[in-house]
Amino acid sequence: LGTATYERKITLSAADCAHPAEVFLERVMWKDEVFFDGRSLGTRDSLATPHVRPIPAELMTPGEHTIAIAVDNTNQYRFTRWAHSYGPAMQSVWHGVLGRMEIREANPLRGVRIFAAAGERQFKVEVPADFTPSAATLSVEGLKIVGFERGQSPWRKDRALVTVRLAETPESWSEFHPHLYYLSLTDPKTGFNVRHRFGFRTVAREGRMLLVNGVKTFLRGNVDNCNFALTGSPAMTKEGWLAILRPLRDEDGVNTIRLRRRTSSACT
């Protein structure tokens, strides 16, 4: 319990340094600070999401470099010892980093958010502020786009909110008809591109009832809790999560899974 520093040397090629880069740490317990050749890249302290930070371009040079990650797993926000995300009742308070740890090409299009309500001939996409929507930069497989409306994101100053108008009403997603679409985004200036999977659905509440696309829905689920006694941490691979989730869906008819302590982004 406390701070420990993990350090290793890496070698970058000219190709590695030809594009903007960032450090990606999939799951950290709890607060970390990354150093690149002794220079701090800042701190992160999320238990629920990956820790990502850019590497300044002047540091990305071919040759040998030293990466150091200082991790502090002490209680950062005065949680009680029974907190689901941090405590002996739900998992051990392990130390360090789990899952993927890498220096990767920085792609601002990875962080787009999609807002797609059922029954509407449009949806919204939150994109980087300098992204220009057009037929060449934004498309959806299986849907015809008839226009775009670009405005400021109400949540982030460095983001724009694009309303995408459609020629027809898309199929809605539900647990009985899990229809999905694929959104492709391309930045012609940088060559970055991404492909996001999403569905059109609306979740609302009527008194104590949950409505999905206007239909009353009964949640049938389990509480996923203390299932990783040998490792003290959740599975960190897609294959590991599919082995857990598929039997619940296909054999038990579960449509909801409650994860009482924080898990990796692989679950989403």
C-alpha positions as CSV (number, residue, x, y, z in Angstrom):
1,L,0.0,0.0,0.0
2,G,1.6,3.3,-1.1
3,T,3.6,4.5,-4.1
4,A,5.9,2.4,-6.2
5,T,7.6,3.2,-9.5
6,Y,7.8,0.8,-12.4
7,E,10.5,1.6,-15.0
8,R,11.8,0.2,-18.2
9,K,13.8,1.3,-21.2
10,I,12.2,1.3,-24.7
11,T,13.6,1.9,-28.2
12,L,11.7,4.0,-30.7
13,S,12.2,3.8,-34.4
14,A,11.8,6.7,-36.9
15,A,8.4,5.3,-37.9
16,D,7.3,5.3,-34.3
17,C,8.1,9.0,-34.1
18,A,6.4,10.0,-37.4
19,H,3.0,10.6,-35.8
20,P,1.5,12.1,-32.6
21,A,1.6,9.5,-29.7
22,E,0.1,8.9,-26.4
23,V,0.5,6.6,-23.4
24,F,-2.4,4.2,-22.8
25,L,-2.8,2.3,-19.4
26,E,-5.9,0.1,-19.4
27,R,-6.5,-0.3,-15.6
28,V,-4.6,1.4,-12.8
29,M,-5.0,1.1,-9.0
30,W,-5.3,4.1,-8.4
31,K,-3.4,7.3,-9.1
32,D,-0.5,7.4,-11.4
33,E,2.1,9.7,-12.8
34,V,4.0,8.9,-16.0
35,F,7.6,10.1,-16.7
36,F,9.2,10.1,-20.2
37,D,12.9,10.5,-19.8
38,G,12.3,12.1,-16.5
39,R,9.7,14.6,-17.7
40,S,6.3,14.3,-16.1
41,L,3.3,13.7,-18.5
42,G,0.8,14.4,-15.7
43,T,-1.3,12.4,-13.3
44,R,-4.6,10.4,-13.7
45,D,-6.7,8.8,-10.9
46,S,-9.7,7.0,-12.5
47,L,-10.6,3.5,-11.3
48,A,-13.1,3.0,-14.0
49,T,-11.5,4.1,-17.3
50,P,-8.1,3.8,-18.9
51,H,-5.4,6.4,-18.1
52,V,-4.5,8.2,-21.4
53,R,-2.1,11.1,-21.9
54,P,-0.3,12.6,-24.9
55,I,3.4,12.6,-25.3
56,P,4.9,16.0,-26.4
57,A,6.3,15.8,-30.0
58,E,9.7,17.0,-28.9
59,L,10.2,13.9,-26.7
60,M,9.4,11.4,-29.5
61,T,12.8,11.0,-31.1
62,P,14.4,7.8,-32.5
63,G,16.6,5.9,-30.0
64,E,16.5,4.7,-26.4
65,H,14.2,6.3,-23.8
66,T,13.1,5.6,-20.2
67,I,9.5,5.2,-19.2
68,A,8.6,5.3,-15.5
69,I,5.1,4.9,-14.0
70,A,4.6,5.9,-10.4
71,V,1.5,4.3,-9.0
72,D,-0.1,5.2,-5.7
73,N,-2.9,2.8,-4.6
74,T,-3.7,4.6,-1.3
75,N,-7.3,5.9,-0.8
76,Q,-7.5,9.1,-2.8
77,Y,-11.1,10.2,-1.8
78,R,-11.7,8.8,1.6
79,F,-13.8,5.9,0.5
80,T,-14.9,3.6,3.4
81,R,-13.2,0.2,3.5
82,W,-16.4,-1.3,2.2
83,A,-16.4,0.6,-1.1
84,H,-17.2,-1.6,-4.0
85,S,-14.3,-0.3,-6.2
86,Y,-11.7,-0.3,-3.4
87,G,-11.7,-2.6,-0.4
88,P,-11.2,-6.1,0.9
89,A,-15.0,-6.9,0.8
90,M,-15.1,-6.7,-3.0
91,Q,-11.5,-7.3,-4.2
92,S,-8.0,-6.9,-2.8
93,V,-6.4,-3.5,-3.0
94,W,-3.9,-4.6,-5.6
95,H,-1.1,-2.4,-6.8
96,G,0.0,-1.4,-10.3
97,V,-1.4,-1.6,-13.9
98,L,-3.5,-4.3,-15.5
99,G,-4.3,-5.0,-19.2
100,R,-2.8,-3.1,-22.1
101,M,0.1,-0.8,-21.4
102,E,1.4,0.8,-24.6
103,I,2.6,3.8,-26.5
104,R,0.2,4.2,-29.4
105,E,-0.6,6.6,-32.2
106,A,-2.9,9.4,-30.9
107,N,-6.2,9.4,-32.8
108,P,-8.6,12.1,-31.6
109,L,-11.5,10.4,-33.4
110,R,-11.4,7.5,-30.9
111,G,-13.1,9.7,-28.3
112,V,-16.3,10.5,-30.3
113,R,-19.6,10.0,-28.6
114,I,-22.8,8.9,-30.4
115,F,-26.3,9.9,-29.3
116,A,-28.9,7.8,-31.2
117,A,-32.6,7.8,-30.1
118,A,-35.0,5.3,-31.4
119,G,-37.6,6.4,-33.9
120,E,-35.8,9.5,-35.2
121,R,-34.4,10.2,-38.6
122,Q,-31.3,11.7,-37.2
123,F,-28.6,11.2,-34.6
124,K,-25.9,13.3,-33.0
125,V,-22.1,12.8,-32.8
126,E,-19.7,14.6,-30.6
127,V,-16.4,15.1,-32.5
128,P,-13.2,17.1,-32.2
129,A,-13.8,20.9,-32.8
130,D,-11.8,20.9,-36.0
131,F,-13.7,18.0,-37.6
132,T,-15.7,18.9,-40.7
133,P,-18.6,16.5,-41.5
134,S,-19.2,15.6,-45.1
135,A,-19.9,12.6,-47.3
136,A,-16.2,12.0,-47.5
137,T,-15.5,12.2,-43.7
138,L,-18.7,10.7,-42.1
139,S,-20.8,7.7,-43.2
140,V,-23.0,5.0,-41.8
141,E,-23.2,1.5,-43.3
142,G,-26.8,0.8,-44.4
143,L,-28.1,4.4,-44.0
144,K,-28.3,7.3,-46.4
145,I,-27.3,10.6,-45.0
146,V,-29.0,13.7,-46.4
147,G,-27.4,16.5,-44.4
148,F,-25.4,17.7,-41.5
149,E,-25.8,20.4,-38.9
150,R,-22.7,21.4,-36.9
151,G,-22.8,23.2,-33.5
152,Q,-20.9,23.6,-30.3
153,S,-20.9,20.7,-27.9
154,P,-22.8,21.7,-24.7
155,W,-20.4,19.6,-22.6
156,R,-16.9,20.3,-23.9
157,K,-15.4,23.5,-25.3
158,D,-13.0,21.5,-27.5
159,R,-15.7,19.5,-29.1
160,A,-18.4,20.1,-31.8
161,L,-21.8,18.4,-31.9
162,V,-22.9,17.2,-35.3
163,T,-26.5,16.4,-36.1
164,V,-26.7,13.8,-38.9
165,R,-29.9,13.9,-40.9
166,L,-31.1,10.6,-42.4
167,A,-33.3,9.7,-45.4
168,E,-35.2,7.1,-43.5
169,T,-36.0,6.1,-39.9
170,P,-33.4,3.5,-38.9
171,E,-34.2,0.2,-37.2
172,S,-34.2,0.4,-33.4
173,W,-32.1,-1.7,-31.1
174,S,-33.6,-3.9,-28.3
175,E,-32.6,-7.1,-26.6
176,F,-35.0,-9.0,-28.8
177,H,-33.8,-7.2,-32.0
178,P,-30.2,-6.1,-31.4
179,H,-29.8,-4.3,-34.7
180,L,-26.5,-2.4,-34.9
181,Y,-25.0,0.1,-37.3
182,Y,-21.4,1.1,-38.1
183,L,-20.3,4.7,-38.1
184,S,-17.1,5.5,-40.0
185,L,-15.2,8.8,-39.5
186,T,-12.1,10.0,-41.4
187,D,-10.0,13.1,-41.0
188,P,-8.5,13.9,-44.4
189,K,-5.9,16.2,-42.9
190,T,-4.3,13.5,-40.7
191,G,-5.5,10.3,-42.3
192,F,-7.0,9.2,-39.0
193,N,-10.0,7.0,-39.3
194,V,-12.2,5.0,-36.9
195,R,-15.3,2.7,-37.0
196,H,-17.8,2.8,-34.2
197,R,-20.6,0.3,-33.6
198,F,-23.9,1.7,-32.2
199,G,-27.6,1.2,-32.0
200,F,-30.7,3.4,-32.0
201,R,-32.6,3.1,-28.7
202,T,-34.3,5.3,-26.1
203,V,-34.3,4.5,-22.4
204,A,-36.8,6.2,-20.1
205,R,-38.7,5.8,-16.8
206,E,-42.4,5.6,-16.1
207,G,-42.8,5.7,-12.3
208,R,-40.9,2.6,-11.2
209,M,-40.9,1.0,-14.6
210,L,-38.1,1.1,-17.1
211,L,-39.0,1.7,-20.7
212,V,-36.8,0.7,-23.7
213,N,-38.1,2.3,-26.9
214,G,-41.4,2.9,-25.1
215,V,-41.8,-0.7,-24.1
216,K,-41.9,-1.8,-20.4
217,T,-38.8,-3.8,-19.7
218,F,-38.1,-6.2,-16.9
219,L,-34.5,-6.5,-15.9
220,R,-33.3,-10.0,-15.5
221,G,-29.7,-10.0,-14.1
222,N,-27.1,-11.1,-11.7
223,V,-24.6,-9.3,-9.4
224,D,-21.1,-9.9,-10.6
225,N,-19.2,-9.7,-7.4
226,C,-15.9,-11.2,-6.0
227,N,-15.6,-13.5,-9.0
228,F,-11.8,-13.3,-9.4
229,A,-10.5,-14.7,-6.1
230,L,-7.3,-16.1,-7.6
231,T,-6.2,-12.8,-9.3
232,G,-8.0,-10.2,-7.2
233,S,-8.8,-8.4,-10.4
234,P,-11.2,-8.8,-13.4
235,A,-10.4,-10.5,-16.7
236,M,-8.5,-8.1,-19.0
237,T,-9.2,-9.7,-22.4
238,K,-12.2,-9.8,-24.7
239,E,-12.1,-13.6,-24.7
240,G,-12.2,-13.6,-20.9
241,W,-15.3,-11.4,-20.8
242,L,-17.1,-13.3,-23.6
243,A,-16.6,-16.6,-21.6
244,I,-18.4,-14.9,-18.7
245,L,-21.1,-12.9,-20.6
246,R,-22.2,-15.4,-23.3
247,P,-23.5,-18.1,-21.0
248,L,-25.5,-15.5,-19.0
249,R,-27.1,-14.3,-22.2
250,D,-27.6,-17.5,-24.1
251,E,-28.2,-20.0,-21.3
252,D,-29.7,-18.0,-18.4
253,G,-31.7,-15.3,-20.3
254,V,-30.0,-12.5,-18.5
255,N,-30.4,-9.0,-20.0
256,T,-28.6,-7.0,-17.2
257,I,-25.3,-7.4,-15.5
258,R,-24.4,-5.4,-12.5
259,L,-20.7,-5.0,-11.8
260,R,-20.4,-4.0,-8.2
261,R,-16.7,-3.2,-8.3
262,R,-15.1,-1.3,-11.1
263,T,-13.9,-3.4,-14.1
264,S,-12.0,-2.8,-17.2
265,S,-13.3,-1.1,-20.3
266,A,-13.4,-4.5,-22.0
267,C,-16.8,-5.0,-20.3
268,T,-18.4,-2.2,-22.3
